[in-house]
C-alpha cells in the first residue's frame, strides 16, 4: 500500500528493501489532524522483527551502493531534489495537516528540506580526502573517506519533512545505507518523501522506513547491524540515546532540547525586533528547538518593547494552519495543549504576570475539537523561575528584565541548554562582546531564529547536543564517513621511470 491510498482509511506501510511492506506488529495508533481532531490514517507500531528486516536489507545493499561512483550518487541526489521540488506543495500540506504549523511555515520547512538535498549534492567535493607526497623519500601518504555502514535516524514530530533530511541525503550520498524511524505522531510526510525515493531506482535496501514507537527506537540503539545513529528530541531522551547507542559501539549524534534567549538592547530597532520575537516565539506555535522562548530586555529596552510586543501579539490570527492568513496553528496534540496550559499556570503561580493570555483561545477561526494554545507572554519573570529554565515547547514567551548586557549574558549562560541565542541591537561593540561570551552554539544578530543554512552545521552546545559531530554542513560528511590513511612506497619509483618516458 503506497501513500496514494485514501488517507482516512489506510494503515501505513513500512518501506523495506525497496518495497512498501506491511508491519508485523499488531498495535496501531491514530494519526490525527491537531487543528480539527480528524483521524488522517493509522500508523503501525512495528516490531523488532520489522526493524531487523530493514537492517538486514540495508546491510545487504551496502556493497552494491558503496560501489556506485560518488558522482553517480550525487546525480541521484539531484534527481531526488527535482522529485521533491515537484511535490513540494503536497509535502507542505502534509506537514501542516499532521503537525499543525501554518501552511507558510510548512512551505518554508519543505524549502529547507530541499536545501539539505542541494547541500548533499556537493558530496563529490566535500567527501574528498587529502594527500601529501614525499612524507619520506619515495613515500606518499593519503587519507580517503569511506562510508560508515548502515546508519539510522530517530526523528521528532515538529519537523516531519526537514529533520529526516538533515541526515538521509548526506548519509546515502557518502555511500551508506539508511533506516529512518519517523515520529509516530507525524508519519505521513515521509510516506510522500519515500515515494519520491522509490522512484529513483536506488538498489533495494539503500533507504528504508520503519514506523513505530519505543520498541523500534530501542532496537535501533541496540541492533548490532547499525553502525551510526542520529537522534533529535528532548534532552532527557537524547542523553539516553547517546549513552545507550555509544555503549553498543555506535557512532552517535543526539540533538536535545533548548531554552533559547533573545536579548533586546536599548538601541534595538523596535518594530523589526518585535517582528523577530514574534516569528521566533510563536512560529510553529513555539514547537521548534530554535524557538526563542525567553526575552531578556536590558535596561530601558523593556518599556520601549512591551507595548509594541503586546499589541502585535494581540493581532495574531489563531486557527487551522491550512488556511491562508492564519499566523499561529494548533500545537501537536491535546496532551501538548494541556501541558502548555499547565506551564502558563505555573508561571503565574511563581509570580509572573500575564501580559497576553492565550490559554483559552477561541473565535470563528478556531475549530472546537482542535489543540489550540494562543500566543502568551509572561512578564516580570525571574531567571530562577521554572518557566525561565525548562523547555515549554509552546507559544509562550517569558520576559526577564536586567540592567546590563553582562547581566543578560549571565542569564543566557546560566541555562543548562545551549542551542540558540539572538541579540537585537545596532551596536557592533555589543555584538562583538555578546557573541564572544555566550555559551551557545548558534547566535543570531537581529535574527530571531538563528538556524543555519544546510551548508553550515546545526551546532548546539551543552545539554542541547551530545556527540562530537553536528547535523548537516561539513559535520555531516565527517559523521557519515570513516577516514582511512594509506602510506605507500614503490621501490621502483625512484629510478627507471625517467628512462621509460625517454624511450616512449
C-alpha positions as CSV (number, residue, x, y, z in Angstrom):
1,X,0.0,0.0,0.0
2,X,1.6,3.3,-1.0
3,X,1.0,6.9,0.0
4,X,-1.6,7.3,-2.7
5,X,-4.2,5.3,-0.8
6,X,-7.1,7.2,0.7
7,X,-5.6,8.8,3.9
8,X,-8.7,8.5,6.1
9,X,-8.9,4.7,5.6
10,X,-5.4,3.4,5.3
11,X,-3.0,1.7,7.6
12,X,0.5,3.0,6.8
13,X,3.2,0.6,5.5
14,X,6.9,0.5,6.1
15,X,9.3,0.7,3.2
16,X,11.9,-2.1,3.4
17,X,14.2,-3.5,0.7
18,X,12.7,-1.3,-2.0
19,X,9.1,-2.3,-1.3
20,X,6.1,-1.0,0.6
21,X,5.7,-3.6,3.3
22,X,3.0,-4.2,6.0
23,X,4.3,-4.1,9.5
24,X,4.1,-7.3,11.5
25,X,3.2,-5.6,14.8
26,X,-0.4,-5.8,15.9
27,X,-0.7,-2.4,17.6
28,X,-1.7,0.8,15.8
29,X,-2.2,4.4,16.6
30,X,-4.4,7.1,15.1
31,X,-2.6,9.9,13.1
32,X,-4.8,13.0,13.8
33,X,-5.0,16.5,12.5
34,X,-4.4,18.6,15.6
35,X,-6.4,21.5,14.0
36,X,-9.6,19.6,13.9
37,X,-9.2,16.2,15.7
38,X,-9.8,14.4,12.4
39,X,-8.2,10.9,12.1
40,X,-6.0,11.0,9.0
41,X,-4.6,7.5,9.0
42,X,-3.4,4.6,11.2
43,X,0.3,4.1,11.9
44,X,1.6,0.7,12.9
45,X,3.8,0.2,15.9
46,X,6.3,-2.1,14.2
47,X,8.1,-4.9,16.0
48,X,11.8,-5.6,16.4
49,X,11.5,-8.1,13.6
50,X,10.3,-5.4,11.3
51,X,13.4,-3.3,12.2
52,X,15.6,-6.3,11.8
53,X,14.3,-6.9,8.3
54,X,15.1,-3.3,7.4
55,X,18.6,-3.5,8.9
56,X,19.3,-6.7,7.0
57,X,18.1,-5.1,3.8
58,X,20.3,-2.1,4.4
59,X,23.3,-4.3,5.2
60,X,22.7,-6.4,2.0
61,X,22.5,-3.3,-0.1
62,X,25.7,-1.8,1.3
63,X,28.3,-3.4,-1.1
64,X,26.4,-2.5,-4.2
65,X,25.6,1.0,-3.1
66,X,29.2,1.7,-2.0
67,X,30.4,0.6,-5.4
68,X,28.3,3.2,-7.2
69,X,30.6,6.1,-8.1
70,X,30.3,9.2,-5.9
71,X,29.4,11.2,-9.0
72,X,26.6,8.8,-9.8
73,X,25.3,9.0,-6.3
74,X,25.3,12.8,-6.5
75,X,23.3,12.7,-9.7
76,X,20.7,10.6,-8.0
77,X,20.6,13.3,-5.3
78,X,20.0,15.8,-8.0
79,X,17.1,13.7,-9.2
80,X,15.8,13.4,-5.6
81,X,15.9,17.2,-5.4
82,X,13.8,17.5,-8.5
83,X,11.3,14.9,-7.3
84,X,10.8,16.7,-4.0
85,X,10.5,20.1,-5.8
86,X,7.7,18.7,-8.0
87,X,5.7,17.7,-4.9
88,X,6.7,20.5,-2.6
89,X,3.1,21.8,-2.1
90,X,1.8,18.3,-1.4
91,X,4.6,17.9,1.2
92,X,3.9,21.3,2.8
93,X,0.2,20.5,3.1
94,X,1.1,17.1,4.7
95,X,3.3,18.9,7.2
96,X,0.6,21.3,8.1
97,X,-2.2,18.7,8.3
98,X,-0.4,16.2,10.5
99,X,1.7,18.6,12.6
100,X,-0.3,21.8,12.8
101,X,2.0,24.5,11.8
102,X,0.8,27.1,9.3
103,X,1.0,26.4,5.6
104,X,3.5,29.3,5.3
105,X,5.7,27.5,7.9
106,X,5.1,24.2,6.1
107,X,6.3,25.6,2.8
108,X,9.4,27.1,4.5
109,X,10.2,23.7,6.1
110,X,9.9,21.9,2.8
111,X,12.2,24.5,1.2
112,X,14.8,23.8,3.9
113,X,14.3,20.1,3.3
114,X,15.1,20.5,-0.4
115,X,18.1,22.8,0.6
116,X,19.5,19.8,2.5
117,X,19.5,17.7,-0.6
118,X,21.1,20.5,-2.5
119,X,24.0,20.7,0.0
120,X,24.4,16.9,-0.1
121,X,24.7,17.1,-3.9
122,X,28.2,18.6,-3.3
123,X,29.4,15.2,-1.9
124,X,32.0,14.7,-4.7
125,X,33.7,17.8,-3.4
126,X,33.0,17.6,0.3
127,X,33.9,13.9,0.6
128,X,37.4,14.4,-0.8
129,X,40.4,13.3,1.2
130,X,44.0,14.6,1.4
131,X,47.3,13.6,0.0
132,X,50.9,14.6,0.8
133,X,53.7,13.5,-1.5
134,X,57.2,12.6,-0.1
135,X,56.5,12.4,3.6
136,X,59.8,10.5,3.4
137,X,62.0,9.5,0.5
138,X,59.7,8.0,-2.2
139,X,56.9,7.6,0.5
140,X,53.5,9.2,0.0
141,X,50.6,9.5,2.5
142,X,46.9,9.9,1.7
143,X,43.7,9.9,3.6
144,X,40.5,8.8,2.0
145,X,36.9,8.8,3.3
146,X,34.8,5.7,3.2
147,X,31.2,5.1,4.3
148,X,30.5,4.2,7.9
149,X,27.9,1.5,7.0
150,X,24.3,1.2,8.0
151,X,23.0,4.5,9.5
152,X,19.7,5.1,11.3
153,X,17.8,8.2,12.3
154,X,15.2,8.7,15.0
155,X,13.3,12.0,14.3
156,X,10.8,14.2,16.2
157,X,7.3,15.4,15.4
158,X,8.0,19.1,14.9
159,X,9.7,19.0,11.5
160,X,8.2,16.0,9.6
161,X,9.9,17.0,6.4
162,X,13.1,18.8,7.2
163,X,14.7,16.9,10.1
164,X,14.8,13.5,8.5
165,X,16.6,15.2,5.6
166,X,19.2,16.6,7.9
167,X,20.5,13.0,7.8
168,X,19.2,10.9,4.9
169,X,20.7,12.7,1.8
170,X,24.1,13.1,3.4
171,X,24.2,9.5,4.6
172,X,23.4,7.9,1.3
173,X,25.5,10.5,-0.7
174,X,28.5,9.3,1.3
175,X,27.8,5.7,0.3
176,X,26.0,4.5,3.4
177,X,22.6,2.8,3.6
178,X,19.9,4.2,5.8
179,X,17.0,3.3,8.1
180,X,14.5,6.1,9.2
181,X,12.1,5.9,12.1
182,X,9.7,8.9,11.8
183,X,7.7,10.2,14.7
184,X,4.6,8.1,15.1
185,X,2.7,11.3,15.6
186,X,3.6,12.6,12.1
187,X,4.4,9.7,9.7
188,X,2.5,10.9,6.6
189,X,5.0,13.4,5.2
190,X,7.8,10.8,5.0
191,X,5.4,8.5,3.1
192,X,5.4,11.0,0.3
193,X,9.2,11.5,0.5
194,X,9.8,7.8,0.3
195,X,7.5,7.6,-2.8
196,X,9.9,10.1,-4.4
197,X,12.9,8.0,-3.2
198,X,11.2,4.8,-4.5
199,X,11.1,6.4,-8.0
200,X,14.8,7.0,-8.2
201,X,15.7,3.4,-8.9
202,X,18.1,3.0,-5.9
203,X,19.3,-0.5,-5.2
204,X,16.8,-2.2,-2.9
205,X,17.6,-1.6,0.7
206,X,19.6,1.7,0.3
207,X,16.8,3.6,2.1
208,X,14.3,2.0,4.5
209,X,11.4,3.4,6.6
210,X,10.1,1.7,9.8
211,X,7.2,3.2,11.6
212,X,6.9,2.5,15.3
213,X,7.4,3.6,18.8
214,X,9.7,2.7,21.7
215,X,10.4,-0.9,20.6
216,X,11.8,0.3,17.3
217,X,13.8,3.1,19.0
218,X,15.4,0.7,21.5
219,X,16.0,-1.7,18.7
220,X,17.9,0.9,16.7
221,X,20.1,1.7,19.8
222,X,21.0,-1.9,20.4
223,X,21.0,-3.6,16.9
224,X,24.5,-4.9,16.0
225,X,23.8,-4.3,12.3
226,X,23.5,-0.5,12.8
227,X,26.8,1.5,12.8
228,X,25.6,5.1,13.4
229,X,22.6,6.7,15.0
230,X,21.2,10.2,14.7
231,X,18.6,11.5,17.1
232,X,16.5,14.6,17.6
233,X,14.2,15.0,20.5
234,X,14.0,16.1,24.2
235,X,17.2,16.5,26.3
236,X,16.5,13.6,28.7
237,X,15.9,11.1,25.8
238,X,18.9,12.5,23.9
239,X,21.1,11.5,26.8
240,X,19.6,8.0,27.0
241,X,20.1,7.6,23.2
242,X,23.7,8.9,23.3
243,X,24.7,6.7,26.2
244,X,23.0,3.5,25.1
245,X,24.0,3.7,21.5
246,X,27.6,4.6,22.3
247,X,27.8,1.7,24.8
248,X,26.8,-0.5,21.9
249,X,29.7,0.8,19.9
250,X,27.9,3.1,17.6
251,X,28.7,6.5,16.3
252,X,26.1,8.9,17.7
253,X,24.8,12.4,17.3
254,X,22.0,13.3,19.7
255,X,20.3,16.6,19.5
256,X,18.3,17.5,22.6
257,X,16.1,20.3,23.9
258,X,16.6,24.0,24.2
259,X,15.6,27.2,26.1
260,X,16.7,29.9,23.7
261,X,17.1,33.5,24.7
262,X,16.6,36.7,22.8
263,X,18.4,39.7,24.2
264,X,17.0,43.1,23.4
265,X,19.3,46.1,23.9
266,X,18.0,49.7,24.4
267,X,19.2,50.7,20.9
268,X,17.3,47.9,19.1
269,X,15.0,48.9,16.2
270,X,11.7,48.2,18.0
271,X,9.4,47.4,15.1
272,X,11.9,45.0,13.4
273,X,12.7,43.5,16.8
274,X,9.0,42.8,17.5
275,X,8.8,41.0,14.2
276,X,11.7,38.9,15.0
277,X,10.5,38.0,18.5
278,X,7.0,37.0,17.3
279,X,8.3,34.9,14.4
280,X,10.7,33.1,16.7
281,X,8.5,32.6,19.7
282,X,5.1,31.9,18.1
283,X,6.1,30.5,14.7
284,X,5.1,26.8,14.5
285,X,3.3,27.5,17.8
286,X,6.6,27.6,19.5
287,X,7.3,23.9,18.7
288,X,10.8,24.4,17.4
289,X,14.1,23.6,19.1
290,X,15.3,27.0,17.8
291,X,12.2,28.9,19.0
292,X,13.0,32.0,21.1
293,X,11.4,31.3,24.5
294,X,13.0,33.9,26.8
295,X,13.1,37.6,26.0
296,X,15.8,39.3,28.0
297,X,15.4,43.1,27.9
298,X,18.3,45.3,29.0
299,X,17.5,48.5,30.9
300,X,15.1,50.8,29.3
301,X,14.5,48.3,26.4
302,X,11.8,46.7,28.4
303,X,9.5,49.8,28.5
304,X,10.2,50.5,24.8
305,X,9.5,47.0,23.7
306,X,6.5,45.7,25.7
307,X,3.7,47.9,24.4
308,X,4.5,47.1,20.8
309,X,5.1,43.5,21.6
310,X,1.7,43.1,23.3
311,X,-0.1,45.0,20.5
312,X,1.4,42.9,17.8
313,X,0.8,39.6,19.7
314,X,-2.8,40.5,20.1
315,X,-3.3,40.9,16.4
316,X,-2.1,37.4,15.6
317,X,-4.7,35.2,14.0
318,X,-5.0,31.7,15.6
319,X,-6.7,28.9,13.6
320,X,-6.2,25.9,11.3
321,X,-2.8,26.3,9.8
322,X,-4.0,25.1,6.4
323,X,-6.0,28.3,6.0
324,X,-4.0,31.1,4.3
325,X,-3.6,34.1,6.6
326,X,-3.5,32.2,9.9
327,X,-0.5,33.2,11.9
328,X,-0.5,30.5,14.7
329,X,-1.8,27.0,14.3
330,X,-2.5,24.4,16.9
331,X,0.0,22.5,19.0
332,X,0.6,18.9,18.0
333,X,-1.9,17.2,20.4
334,X,-4.4,17.7,23.1
335,X,-1.8,16.4,25.5
336,X,0.6,19.0,24.5
337,X,-2.1,21.7,24.8
338,X,-2.9,20.7,28.3
339,X,0.8,20.5,29.3
340,X,1.5,24.0,27.9
341,X,-1.5,25.5,29.7
342,X,-0.2,23.9,33.0
343,X,3.1,25.7,32.4
344,X,1.4,29.0,32.0
345,X,-0.5,28.4,35.2
346,X,2.8,27.6,36.9
347,X,4.4,30.8,35.7
348,X,1.6,32.8,37.2
349,X,1.8,30.9,40.5
350,X,5.5,31.6,40.6
351,X,4.9,35.4,40.4
352,X,4.9,36.2,36.7
353,X,2.2,38.5,35.2
354,X,0.2,37.7,32.1
355,X,0.9,40.4,29.6
356,X,-1.0,38.3,27.0
357,X,-3.1,35.2,28.0
358,X,-3.6,32.5,25.3
359,X,-4.9,29.7,27.5
360,X,-8.5,29.8,26.4
361,X,-8.2,31.0,22.8
362,X,-11.5,30.9,20.9
363,X,-13.0,32.5,17.8
364,X,-14.5,31.8,14.4
365,X,-11.2,30.5,13.1
366,X,-10.6,28.1,16.0
367,X,-12.2,24.6,15.5
368,X,-13.8,23.3,18.7
369,X,-12.0,20.0,18.6
370,X,-8.5,21.3,17.9
371,X,-5.5,21.5,20.2
372,X,-5.0,25.2,20.5
373,X,-3.0,27.5,22.7
374,X,-2.9,31.1,21.8
375,X,0.3,33.3,21.9
376,X,1.1,34.0,25.5
377,X,3.5,36.4,27.2
378,X,4.6,36.1,30.8
379,X,6.2,39.3,32.0
380,X,8.1,40.0,35.3
381,X,9.8,36.6,35.1
382,X,12.9,36.0,37.3
383,X,15.8,33.8,36.0
384,X,15.3,31.2,38.7
385,X,11.6,30.5,37.8
386,X,10.9,27.2,36.3
387,X,9.2,28.8,33.3
388,X,12.5,30.5,32.6
389,X,14.6,27.4,32.9
390,X,12.6,24.5,31.5
391,X,11.5,23.9,27.9
392,X,7.8,24.6,27.5
393,X,7.7,23.9,23.7
394,X,4.7,26.0,23.0
395,X,3.7,29.6,22.1
396,X,4.9,31.1,25.3
397,X,7.3,34.0,25.7
398,X,8.8,34.7,29.1
399,X,10.2,38.2,29.7
400,X,13.1,38.9,32.0
401,X,14.5,42.4,32.6
402,X,18.1,43.1,33.6
403,X,20.3,46.1,33.9
404,X,23.3,45.4,31.7
405,X,24.4,43.4,28.8
406,X,26.7,41.4,31.1
407,X,23.8,40.5,33.3
408,X,21.9,39.3,30.1
409,X,24.9,37.2,29.2
410,X,24.9,35.7,32.7
411,X,21.2,34.8,32.3
412,X,21.9,33.1,29.0
413,X,24.9,31.2,30.3
414,X,23.2,30.0,33.4
415,X,20.9,27.8,31.3
416,X,21.9,24.2,31.0
417,X,20.9,24.4,27.3
418,X,23.0,26.0,24.7
419,X,21.2,25.7,21.4
420,X,20.4,29.2,20.0
421,X,20.5,32.8,21.2
422,X,19.8,36.1,19.5
423,X,20.7,39.8,20.2
424,X,18.8,42.8,18.9
425,X,21.0,45.9,18.7
426,X,22.7,48.3,16.4
427,X,25.9,48.3,18.4
428,X,28.8,46.4,16.8
429,X,30.7,46.5,20.1
430,X,27.8,44.9,21.9
431,X,27.5,42.2,19.3
432,X,31.3,41.5,19.5
433,X,31.2,41.2,23.2
434,X,28.0,39.1,23.2
435,X,29.0,36.6,20.5
436,X,32.4,36.1,22.2
437,X,31.0,35.5,25.7
438,X,27.7,33.5,25.2
439,X,28.0,29.7,25.8
440,X,25.6,28.8,22.9
441,X,26.3,27.1,19.6
442,X,24.2,29.2,17.3
443,X,24.0,33.0,17.5
444,X,21.7,35.4,15.7
445,X,22.2,39.1,15.3
446,X,18.9,40.9,14.7
447,X,17.6,37.5,13.6
448,X,15.0,35.7,15.7
449,X,15.7,32.1,14.5
450,X,19.4,31.6,14.1
451,X,19.1,28.2,12.5
452,X,22.0,27.9,10.0
453,X,21.5,27.0,6.3
454,X,22.3,23.5,5.1
455,X,25.9,24.3,4.3
456,X,26.8,25.1,8.0
457,X,26.4,22.7,11.0
458,X,23.5,22.9,13.4
459,X,25.8,23.4,16.3
460,X,24.1,23.3,19.7
461,X,26.1,23.2,22.9
462,X,25.7,21.8,26.4
463,X,22.5,19.8,27.1
464,X,21.2,20.7,23.6
465,X,23.7,18.3,22.0
466,X,25.6,15.1,22.8
467,X,28.2,13.9,20.5
468,X,31.2,15.3,18.5
469,X,29.8,16.0,15.0
470,X,26.7,18.0,14.4
471,X,23.9,17.7,11.9
472,X,24.4,18.8,8.2
473,X,27.0,21.1,6.8
474,X,30.6,19.8,6.8
475,X,30.0,17.9,10.0
476,X,27.6,15.6,8.1
477,X,30.3,14.3,5.8
478,X,32.6,13.8,8.8
479,X,29.9,11.9,10.7
480,X,28.9,9.7,7.7
481,X,32.5,8.7,6.7
482,X,35.4,7.0,8.2
483,X,38.9,8.1,7.4
484,X,41.5,5.6,6.1
485,X,45.1,6.7,5.8
486,X,47.4,4.9,3.3
487,X,51.2,5.2,3.4
488,X,52.9,3.9,0.3
489,X,56.3,3.3,-1.1
490,X,57.2,2.0,-4.6
491,X,60.8,0.8,-4.8
492,X,60.9,1.3,-8.5
493,X,59.6,4.8,-8.3
494,X,63.0,6.5,-7.7
495,X,64.7,5.0,-10.7
496,X,63.9,3.9,-14.2
497,X,60.7,6.0,-14.8
498,X,62.7,8.8,-16.4
499,X,64.2,6.3,-18.9
500,X,60.7,4.9,-19.5
501,X,59.5,8.3,-20.7
502,X,62.6,8.9,-22.8
503,X,62.1,5.5,-24.5
504,X,58.4,6.2,-25.1
